[in-house]
């Protein structure tokens, strides 16, 4: 843990008097620069967001923003709690004063928060490019949710060390809560339809990701004696997040908690703090039912995600955005550790070491992403392994969250895994447009790859009219694989069917009219991976599809081994989508811990060459 770079990003400002904005006490406010760009000489320059106008010393967005100020305050608070560090307490105090100044205290938008501030402290409620809501304090937002997170955790700390400041923080949190009640929780109990699925209508900005960050703050606040209204809000928001669990052991998205309430085809790693939020709420409310979807996400989906390549920015629904950033890595890490602790599943802690190894070199670049000598976390890795060596506020913050979460033994294990050779056998993507086409089948490139709720992989799809066919060459594998065609499911009885074959056998039939009513989603139909009834046998090198009825659209094929694996040096993680438990070969030897689909330990034994993997569960091998 090294706060040096976060301290470097910090600053103070004395803003001009602004109606509806005030804070606790007097003197300059603590703020945080948004970005830190690496210069050719290796130094870093602090900058704001958007185009810079030197004549006015302003940015199109601003120099400082609520999102980062709120999260940085939580970093300092957690560091203070862990080490009783006076510097961290002072830094948190200054940032919380800056954060509460950004909150609007009067008028119809009271309780909401302005997102951006210019270098001289002037508020910029309407940034360029436009961000919604506009003005930024005119409705619920990610930054309102993160403000609740910071205020909840800060009240829990300052009520013992500075009761007057804590009373101020409590008043501001209650002001934010009233805004959420009139803008969001007024819809409690209402459900939207998204391509046939019922989705809670009381998520903050339709996001389980945003809502989860508010839940973290409300959990801390209620645990520290917060109001009855806060307890009600916590329960209701946690219910909404829990309702976003989806899929099954063999069905996409493999028990993940989906982050966006307006798409059933979209998962992203960044901000996906839903499992850690549910763990916190479960502990505070004494409601273990909230742990079930959190366990599905952490014990089911996350091991598969790691064997598929790690915490990608976007599975939409194919893994099309393979950029990885600390915000996504940290969200996976926090979820595993939180759910593991609350649910009593120590195996999730072992998986957390494989996630944390990303910071120490277990990534596509093969390079450390966190520098303990400076406290910098780099801004991410592209899908082809190029490191962005800038180190802005968000990456720095979430890298430090991760370092705070790693105790000594887990940090040692993560470092060891990160330094080892990386090898994976997991999810493979085959683009539909790579097929051999016949009978009138064609590749179609839409004007935009983005559908409004998901994304065409590779920016194109294959149209299969009745009687046409497509065949794909696929890499041979040593084991059977699930085949999941990514297709456009429509709510129409006559939308056509596709029949799939491989290795001389029928794998399954997809009804492309099995989609549900569009509802509030942005586009009719939904891009979804559909698991075929029969796996593709080991050694098979081809998959084919023929269509009947109306033309159907195929975006991609996902091939998922029945047992996926990730090897980092002498550590191995295996994840099962098999219907049966089985013994499988592994390299080397060690102690194998085999867990079931909910993370319960089923066996522990020293092994050489073969390990047991429980159906739908995961196994960790450590030497």
Protein Blocks (a to p, Z undefined) as FASTA:
>chain_A
ZZklmmmmpccddddddehiacehedjdddddfbdcddfkopacdddedjddfklopafk
bmbdfklmmmmmmmmmmmmmmnopaklmmmmmmmmmmmmmmpcfedjkgoiacfbdcfko
pacfbccdddddddfklbccfklmmmmmmmmmmmmmmmmmommlmmmmmmmmmmmmmmmm
mmmmmmgoiacdeehiacdfkbghhiaklmmmmmmmmmmmmmnopafklmmmmmmmmmmm
mmmggcjfklcehhpacfbfkbckbccfehpamlmmmmmmmmmnopaklmmmmmmmmmmm
mmmmmmnnpacfbdckbcfblcdcfklmmmmmmmmmmmmmmnopaklmmmmmmmmmmmno
pafkopafbdfknopacfbdcfkopacfbdcfklmmmmmmmmmmpcfklmmmmmmmmmmc
cdddddddddfklpcceehiacdddfbfbgolaccehhiacdddehiacdddddddfbdc
dddddddddddfklopadddeehiafbdcdfklpccfklafbecjddddddfbdcdehia
bdcdddehjddddfbdcdddfbdcddehjaccdddfbfbdcddddehjdddddddfkopa
fbdcddehiacddehiacdddZZ
